[in-house]
Amino acid sequence: MPRSTVKHAFEHGLLGWASQFRDGDGLLALFGPAGTITEVYVGEADQYGKRLVSHELKDRITQQHSSWMFFDPFDWPEYAWLQWNQVPRATLRQMLGEHGEQWRKALGESAESFKDLPETWGVMF
């Protein structure tokens, strides 16, 4: 059984972005040098109609690209996996959108928390 590893406010904010980006479907987004999305992979619909990107496809594609975000709502809304690699902080802040100030404040207030968004991260919800 999966277990949540959520500890930080920014994780919830980026989950919100990922879950809304493709109407809740799983995705693998690739980013270019400027931090903009250059390509998005989506998977085939599963038995419940949810589109999930396979971990095999994710592993194959991410070996060739250094900047990406992977969202796997494998048992949504109970469980989901969100992971990103070398996504520029400016891009992550943009993804947080209008609530960005709230997340930045939460990052800076906790002694245990990050002082800025990590460019590489993974979290189970």
C-alpha positions as CSV (number, residue, x, y, z in Angstrom):
1,M,0.0,0.0,0.0
2,P,1.4,3.4,-0.9
3,R,2.3,5.9,1.8
4,S,2.2,9.7,1.6
5,T,5.6,11.5,1.9
6,V,4.1,15.0,1.8
7,K,5.9,17.4,4.1
8,H,6.0,20.8,2.4
9,A,3.4,23.4,1.3
10,F,5.0,23.7,-2.2
11,E,4.2,20.0,-2.9
12,H,0.5,20.7,-2.5
13,G,0.7,23.7,-4.8
14,L,2.5,21.9,-7.6
15,L,0.1,18.9,-7.2
16,G,-2.7,21.4,-7.8
17,W,-1.0,22.6,-11.0
18,A,-0.3,19.1,-12.3
19,S,-3.7,17.7,-11.6
20,Q,-5.4,20.6,-13.4
21,F,-3.0,20.8,-16.4
22,R,-4.5,17.9,-18.3
23,D,-7.8,17.6,-16.4
24,G,-6.4,15.1,-13.9
25,D,-4.7,12.8,-16.4
26,G,-1.2,11.6,-15.9
27,L,1.5,13.4,-17.8
28,L,5.2,13.6,-18.6
29,A,6.1,17.2,-19.5
30,L,9.5,18.1,-21.0
31,F,11.0,21.5,-20.5
32,G,13.3,23.5,-22.8
33,P,16.3,25.6,-21.8
34,A,14.1,28.6,-21.1
35,G,11.9,26.6,-18.7
36,T,8.9,26.4,-21.0
37,I,7.1,23.2,-21.7
38,T,8.3,21.8,-25.1
39,E,6.4,18.5,-25.2
40,V,3.8,16.7,-23.2
41,Y,3.3,12.9,-23.2
42,V,0.0,11.4,-22.1
43,G,-0.9,7.7,-21.9
44,E,-3.7,5.5,-23.0
45,A,-6.9,5.5,-21.0
46,D,-7.1,2.9,-18.3
47,Q,-10.2,0.8,-17.4
48,Y,-11.6,3.8,-15.5
49,G,-11.0,6.3,-18.3
50,K,-8.0,7.9,-16.6
51,R,-5.0,8.5,-18.9
52,L,-1.7,7.4,-17.3
53,V,1.8,7.6,-18.6
54,S,3.6,4.3,-18.0
55,H,6.7,4.2,-15.9
56,E,8.5,2.5,-18.7
57,L,7.8,5.4,-21.1
58,K,8.8,7.9,-18.4
59,D,12.1,6.1,-17.8
60,R,12.9,5.9,-21.5
61,I,12.1,9.5,-22.2
62,T,13.8,11.0,-19.1
63,Q,17.1,9.2,-20.0
64,Q,17.2,11.6,-23.0
65,H,16.0,14.8,-21.3
66,S,17.2,16.4,-18.2
67,S,14.3,18.8,-17.4
68,W,10.9,17.2,-16.9
69,M,7.9,16.7,-14.6
70,F,6.0,13.5,-14.2
71,F,2.5,13.2,-12.7
72,D,1.0,9.8,-12.0
73,P,-2.5,9.8,-10.5
74,F,-2.5,6.0,-10.3
75,D,-5.2,5.8,-7.7
76,W,-6.7,9.3,-7.8
77,P,-7.9,10.9,-5.6
78,E,-6.4,8.6,-2.9
79,Y,-2.9,8.4,-4.3
80,A,-0.7,10.1,-6.8
81,W,3.0,10.5,-7.5
82,L,4.6,13.8,-8.6
83,Q,8.2,14.1,-9.6
84,W,10.3,16.7,-11.4
85,N,13.9,17.0,-12.4
86,Q,15.9,20.1,-13.1
87,V,12.9,22.3,-13.6
88,P,13.9,26.0,-13.1
89,R,12.7,27.6,-9.9
90,A,11.2,30.5,-12.0
91,T,9.0,27.9,-13.9
92,L,8.0,26.2,-10.6
93,R,7.0,29.6,-9.2
94,Q,4.9,30.3,-12.3
95,M,3.2,26.9,-11.9
96,L,2.2,28.0,-8.3
97,G,0.5,30.9,-10.0
98,E,-1.6,33.4,-8.0
99,H,-0.9,31.4,-4.8
100,G,2.8,31.7,-5.3
101,E,3.3,34.3,-2.6
102,Q,1.5,32.0,-0.1
103,W,3.8,29.1,-1.0
104,R,7.0,31.3,-0.8
105,K,5.9,32.6,2.6
106,A,5.4,29.0,3.8
107,L,8.8,28.0,2.5
108,G,10.5,30.9,4.4
109,E,8.6,30.5,7.7
110,S,9.6,27.0,8.7
111,A,13.1,26.3,10.0
112,E,12.7,22.7,8.7
113,S,11.5,23.8,5.3
114,F,13.3,24.9,2.1
115,K,14.1,28.5,1.6
116,D,13.3,28.1,-2.1
117,L,11.7,25.6,-4.4
118,P,13.8,22.5,-5.1
119,E,14.5,22.1,-8.8
120,T,14.5,18.3,-8.4
121,W,12.0,16.5,-6.2
122,G,9.6,13.6,-5.8
123,V,6.6,13.1,-3.5
124,M,3.8,10.6,-3.0
125,F,0.4,12.0,-2.1
